[in-house]
Amino acid sequence: MTWETVIGLEIHVQLATKTKIFSGASTAFGAEPNTQACAVDLGLPGVLPVVNEEAINKAIMFGLGIDAEINKVNVFERKNYFYPDLPKGYQTTQLEKPIVGAGNVEITLKDGSTKTVRIHHAHLEEDAGKSLHEDYHGMSGIDLNRAGTPLIEIVTEPDMRNAEEAVAFAKKLHSIVTTLGICDGDMSQGSMRFDVNVSVRLKGQEELGTRTETKNLNSFKFMEAAILKEVERQIDLIEDDGKVIQETRLYNGDTGEARSMRSKEEANDYRYFPCPDLLPVVIEDSRLERLRSQLPEMPDAKKARFVSDFDLSEVDAEILSGDQATAAFFEAAAKTSGDAKLASNWVLGEVSKSLNASNIEIAESPVSADMLAGLIARIKDNTISGKIAKQVFEALWNGEGKDADEVIEKKGLKQVTDTGAIEAMIDEVLTANAQQVENYRAAPPEKRGKMIGFFVGQAMKASKGKANPGMVNQILKKKLDS
């Protein structure tokens, strides 16, 4: 049997406001447990919530950023449930009239093809606190610092058909919200969390299968692994004459284990009703136009500009424009060095490799965009070769100099470009390898191209990698063919 996977996502995006959505309590990360939960967050008797205007603005900016509908009248509701992470017994959210309506996000896949994922809506709501189980024997601890933190929950249509598409969409959404500046995108701190709805059906079947929801995935790697595992589980279950149960599941990225958490609730289980303490939010045209004028260059527009202005490939431009900090780093290095292609190659190559090895973000890179531009300048003016440049970069990364010039001088890495010196080295190489010279000259012209590589290697070895490779090739070919 040929199965088709159907995936929809619900993404919780923590809005980058200084205070909570309905109170003046701080949203700063890392405070001592329960030091940032006030009477409003706890829903104590007599308190009244007040909507954070900046949360409204940031939600609108998301809608404008994906060219979605903005609902000019949106309403807050109470979603009733009795978990200890929200002690007031309900979550204030939006259901019938969310702030952002339908929109679209285009994703690019590994093969270069594109696909549009439809956004059903995005609504504002408050976050819950956090249950802590590890440090308590037979009990759970509750940290309410996060309770009341403003979120937008973005809900997609079930448009994705495999883990690759889901991850590509998640990365694109991360790029959009960080470019807009409405979220810091730090998934390790819970700033973005993904709930994945997965079902399977026979290819060609129109009716959707029974879906499960795997909650709170906080990395692209874990999302991909959780989807693949759940798809395999559902197919095995159905093929063994079992039945998929609609439920909420958890995935542990560290152990690779997935388990059932609880049966999946329906909307009527939460007994939604309009919040009596909050008036409808009315958004005026003047606010929309003001926020629209503040929108930054979005990832798709940046990608198009990188292709047209810097002559980058679609693939390279897609990667570089996908992260705001990476795009800014590349653009600064490209403009300062005057060579966008080399800047792109270095950012996507050595810089990315070193960042991954050190497990840090580009904002923490020990090699700044200006330092990289200085290194590229020395490659362009033939002070160093591309191979030596990697040694210089490594030294800069390890803090062995303030710029490329200092490292080159300190380590004596300046490239040999003196024609006489290179000719003398090549003469020694040819004399020491007389038999190989005879073989080269006896070979037909079409085979000589590969054979000359031996002599280039010997010459570079003799120069300790400092000879200009282009000059070595040119002089060698002239001498060997004469």
N, C-alpha and C positions, 0 to 999 in steps of 0.2 A: 504494500500500500504506500502511496505517495502522500506525505503529510505537508500541510502548509501551516506555518506559525503566524499568529496574529498578536501584535504587541501594541499596547497603549501605555503611555507614561503619565504619572502625576508627579510633578516636581515641586518641592517646597523650597522657595527661594527666600532667604532671610534678608530683609531690606536693611540697607546700611544707614539706619537712623541712630541718633545718639540716645534716644529714649524710646520707651515701649509704645505700642499702638494706642493704648487707652490710658496711659499714666505717664508720669514724669520719671519713673524709675529708669536707671541706666541699663543699656544693652551691652556694655563692655564685656568682653570675653575674659574668663580666667579668674573672676572674683571668688572669694570664699563662698561655699554653698550657703544659699538662703540669705545673702546680704543685699540682694538687689530685687527683692520681691516686696512690694508695698501693699497697703490695704486694698487698693483698687485691683491689683493683680490677683489677690486672694478672694476678692468678692465679698469682703466683710460688710456687715449690715450698715446701711446709710451712705455707702460710697457711690459715686456716679462716674462712669467712664467719660472721657473726652477724646475725640478722634485726633490722632496725630496728623497734622496737615501734610507733613513731609512724607509720611507713608502713602497718603493719597497721591501726592505728586509723583512719587517713584513708581507706583503702580500704573499711573497714566503714561509715564515715560516708557514703560515696557510695552504697553499697548501701541503707542505711537511708533516705537522702534521696530515692531513687526508689522506695522500697517494694519492693525486690528481695529475692530469696532470699539469705541469707547461708549459705555452706557452712561449717559449724562445724569441719570437718576439711579443710584444704586443703594441697596438696603442691607443692613446687618441683621443677621438672625442668630438665635441661640441654638446650638447643637448640643443636646443633652446627653451626657454620659458620666459615669461615676468611676473614673479612674483617679488614683491619688495624685497624678501629675498635674491635674487642674482642680484644686480643692473646692472651687465654687460650684462644681457639679455640671458645668456646661462650658462650651467653647464659643466665643463670639466669632462668627464667620459670615460668609455670604453664600446664598443658595439660589434663590429665584432671580435676583437682579445683581449679578456680579459686576465689578467695575470694568472688566475687559471682556469683550465678546469674541467672536470668531476672527481668526487670523491665519497666517501661513508662515512656515519657516522652510526655506530650501536648504537641503543638505547635499554634500558632495561625497560620493563613495570612493573606495580605494581604486576602482577601475576608471575613475574620472566621470562616471555618470552622475546625474543629479536626480533628486526626488523631492517632492513637496510633501511636508507633513502638516496636516491641518491642526490648528489649535482650536479646541472647542470653546474654552474660555479661560480666564484667570481671575481668581477672586482673592480678596483680602481676608486675612484672619489672624488670630493671635496664636502663637506657638504654645505648646504645653511645657511643663517642667520635665525633668529627667529622672527616671528611676535608676537607682544604682544597686547592683546585686552582689558585686564581687567582694566587697569589704565587709559584708554583713552575713553572719551565720544564721541561716534560716529566716532572715528578714530582708527587707528592701529599704534602702535609704532614698529619700526624695530631695532633690535639689530644685528649688523653684525659681532660681535666677532667670531661667529662660522663659518662664511663664509670662505671657503677654508680649513677647518679642514679635514685631510685625513680620508677617510673611505674605507673599503672594503664592498661591497654589496654582500652578499652570497645568491644565488638563488637556491632553492631546486626544485626537480621534485615534482609533485602532488602525493606524496606517502603516506601521512598520512590520516587516515580514521576516526579520532575522536579527540576531544580536548585533551584527555590524551596523545595520541601519539605526538601531536604538542607541548605540554608543555614538555614532556620528551625529545624531540629533542632540544627544546630551551634551556633547562637546560644543556643538554650534550654539546651543542655548547658554552654556557657560560663557562662551565668547560674547554673546549678545548682552547678557546682564552685567558682565564686568566692563564691557565697553561703555555701556550706558552709565556705569558708576552707581547702579542701584544696589549692588551686592558685591562683597569682596571676593566671592567665589571660593573661599577656603573650605573645601569639603571636609578636611580633617577636624575643623571646628563646628561642623554641622551647618555651615552657611548655605549649602545646597544638598538636598537629600532626595533620592529618587525612589518612588514606588512603581514597580513594574507589574503591569497586568498582562498575563500570558495565557493564551489558549491555543489549541491546535484543531485543525479540521482537515478532512480529505481535500486534496486539490480539486478545484472546480466546484466545491460545495459553497453555497452562499451563506447558509446559516452559521453563525459563530458558535464555537465550542464553549464549554463551561470554562470560565477563566479563574485563575488564582491571582492573588496580589502578594508580591514579595516586597516587604516594606523596608524603608530606611537604608537603602544602599548609598554609600558615601564615597564611592570611587568608580571610575569608568571600568577598571579591571574587574572589580567585584560584580558590577552590573552585567558585564559580558558573561562571566562565569555562572552567575545565578540564572540567567536566561537559558544558557545552554543546558544546565543541569535540570531546570524545570521542564524544558521542552522534552528532553530525553525521558524524564519521569512520567510525563503525561502520555507520551506515545507508548511507552512500555506498559503503562496501566491499561490503556484502551485496548491494545493488542492482546493483552492477557485477559480480556473480557471484564476488566474492571471499569470503574466509573470515576471521572474526575469530580471532586467535590469543590464547590465554590468556597474558598477559605482564604484567610490571611496567613502568609508564611514568612519565615525569617531565614536569612542566609548569613552564615558566619564566614567572612572572607579569609580569616586566619586558618580555619580548619577545613574550609571547603564543604561544610555540612549545611544542609537545609532541613528545616522542620516546620511542622504545622504550628501555628500560634493560636488561632481561634477561627471559628466559623465566620464567614464574611457577613457583616451587617448590611442591611439595606437602608435607604434614606429614612424610611418610616420608623426604623428602630430608634432613631435619634430624636424623634418628635420635634423637628424644627419649628420655630415660630419667630416672628419679627421681634427683635430686641426692644423691649419697652423703654430702655434707657437711652437709646440712640436714634436721632432723627435720620431720615434718608439723606444721603450725601448728594447734593446737586452740583454738577460740574458745569461751569459756564464756558462759553466759547472763548472768552478772553484768556482763561486759564489754559485751555488747550493750545491756543496759538502761542502763548508765552513759553510753554513747555516744549512745543514743537521747535521753536526757534533756538532752544538750548540743546537740541539733540546733537551728539557728536557724530563724526563719520562712522557709519555702521560697518561691520565686517565685510559684507558683500561689496559695498562701495569701495572700501579700502583695498580689497582684493583686486577689483577692476582697475583701480589706480596703480597698484603695484605692477600689474601686467602692462598697462599702457605707458606709464612714466618710467619704469625701471626695466622694461623688457624681460620680466621674469616669466617662467613657465606658469601655467595655471596651477599645477600641483604645488610648486614652491610658494606662490602667492597665497594659495589657500592655507597652507600651514602657517606662514608668517603673519597673515592677517587674522588668524584664529584666536590669538591671545594678545590683548591690548599691550601688555608690557613687552612681549617679544616683538610686536610690530614697531613699537616706539624705539626699541634698542636697535633693530635692523635699520630703520629709517635714519636714525642719527648716525650710525656707522657708515651707511651708504652715502649720505650727503657729505660728511666730513672727509671720507676717503676718495669720493668721486668715482667709485666703482661699485655699483649696486650688485652686479653678478658675484663678484668676489665676496662682498659683505654677506649676501644670501648664502653662499656656499659655506662660509665660516660659521654663521649663526646656526644653520641647519646641521653643520658637521661638528667641528671641535667644540663649539660653545655648548650645543645641546648634549653632546656626549659627556662633557665634563659636568654639566648641571645634573644629569641623570646619575652619574657616578657618585657625586657628592650629595645627591638627594636634596637639592636646594632649588629655589625659584630664580628666574633670571634677574629679578630685582636685587638678589643677594650675590650676584656674580662678582668674583674678585677682579675680573677683567671687564672694565667699563666699555661702553660703546666708543668712547674717544680713544681708549687704549687699543681696541681692535682696529679702529680706523688708522691709527699710527702704524700698526703692524702691517696692514694691507698696503699702506703707502710705501713701506720698505720692500714689499714684494714687487710692487709696480715699478719702482725705480732701480730694480735689480740689485739692491743692497744685500738681500737674502733671497734664497730660493724658497719654493713652496715647502720643500722638505724641512729646511732649516727653520722656516716660520713656525712649524709645529713645536720645535724645541723652544723657540722664543715664547710661544703662547703658553706652553707648560710652565716655563719659568715665571711668566707674569701671573698665571693662575696661582702659583705657589708663593707669590709675594716676593720674588727675587729681584724686583725692579719696578720703578714707577711708570716706565713706558718701554716700548720696543727698543728705542735707541740705546737706552741704558743697558738693557740686557745684551744687545748685540755687541756693544763696546766691552762690557764686563767679561763676556764669555768668548770674545774673539770670533764671532760667528759671521763676520762680514764676508759676503760672497766674492770669490775671485772672478774678476771680469777682465783682467789684463790678458790680452790676446797672446802675448809672448809667453807668459807663464803657463797658460793653458796648452799652447802648442808644445812647450817643453815637456809637460806631463804626458801628453798624448804620444809624443815621440818615444818616450820611455816605455809606455804601455805597448806600442806597436813592436818595438824591439824585443820586449820580453815575451811577446806572443806571436813570434814569426810564423809558426805553423798555422795559427788561426787566421793570420793575414792572408797566407797563400790560399787557404780554404775559401775565404771570403771572395778573393779575386777570381777564383776558379768557378764560383757558383753563378748560376744564371741570375740576371737582375731581379727577377721576381722573388728570389729567396734571400737576397741580401738585406732586405728590410728587417727581417727577424734576426739575422746574424749580427747586425751592427749593435744590437742590444748588449751583447757580451762586452764589447769594447767600451761602450758608454758606462757600464757597470764598473769596469776596471779603472776607468779614468776618474769616476766619481769617488771610488774607493781611495785612489791615490791622492785625491784632493781633500779627503775626509769630508766629502759632501759639500764642500764650499765652492766648487767650480760652477759657473753658470751653465745649467743643463742645455739650454738652447745653443750656446756657443760651443759646448763640447760636441753636440750632435753635428753642428755645421762644419767644424774643423775636422772632425773624424771622417765625415763623409767625403770631404774634399781630398784628404790625404789617402784614404783607402781606395777611392775611385781614380786617383791620378796614376 
